[in-house]
Amino acid sequence: MTLARERYRLGLASTVDVTTATTTLLTVEVRLSEAQYAVQASNVALAYATGKGGRSEAFSYLVGRLTNQFVRF
């Protein structure tokens, strides 16, 4: 997206190019978040299936992992 903005600034790209780059970036970020969530949900399902915790413990595990993954200071 930075490249698209720079090309636009130099007159080498249109606003459509910048909008397309922005849309593509946001789509990829959403897909990444969905994949990360799927991995964490699978970890919880595995922990539950292998007896490493009950439902509430598995939920706590998932919340902890998601919090650590998405909330970074």
Secondary structure, DSSP 8 states (H G I E B T S, - for coil): -HHHHHHHHTTSS-HHHHHHHHHHHHHHHHHHHHHHHHHHHHHHHHHHHTTS--HHHHHHHHHHHHHHHH---
